[in-house]
Amino acid sequence: IRHKPPIKLINERELIIGCFHMKSSVNLSAIARTASCFKVKYLLTIGKLSLDKKIARESFSELLIKNHNTLKYPLLKLKQEGYSIVGIEQTTNSKSLYDFKFNRKTV
């Protein structure tokens, strides 16, 4: 067997990924594939990029993708629903993701 079958989660993950405008469908497809592996609830995107089926693989059937013109209003709505909004980027003084404590409901 090339891949192990998915394991049923006891509680649904309440992690949502929001992707700012990306110029490459390859990068978006890689993010979608990884998000699908981690049972991310859904992916918020901006723009008209489509996923590359060769890269995204099974994420087409397992991951909901919500496309918007802006992330502002979906993020405000999620914040009202109790989600924490966390921005991730690589900088000189960044905190390690291994040390960061994510809330149960996080975007």
Phi, psi and omega in degrees: 000128181286317181234144175287146176292153181296147178262134179290129179278144177292313176239137178298137176290139179250041178259128179239139177250128175251124181251120174295165184313123178245144181266350185240122176291337177295312179296316178298320180295322178293320177296317179298318180296315179294317179300319179298320179298327182267009179057040175297142184299307174196171184242123175266129180230162175240141176099188188247021180292146174248160180280144174274115186299330179292328182268315184288334179050237187289350183299339177302320184268343187252345187237127176277131179242124180248116182263133181227166175281333180211156176270347186305306187286319175298323179291320177298319179295316179296323177297319177296333179275004176098008178280143170274140179255121182237128176263134181240127174206163181263114178222173182300318184255030181292154170273147177289137176298333179292332182263345184285135179263106179278138171290160181303317180257100184226141170248000000 
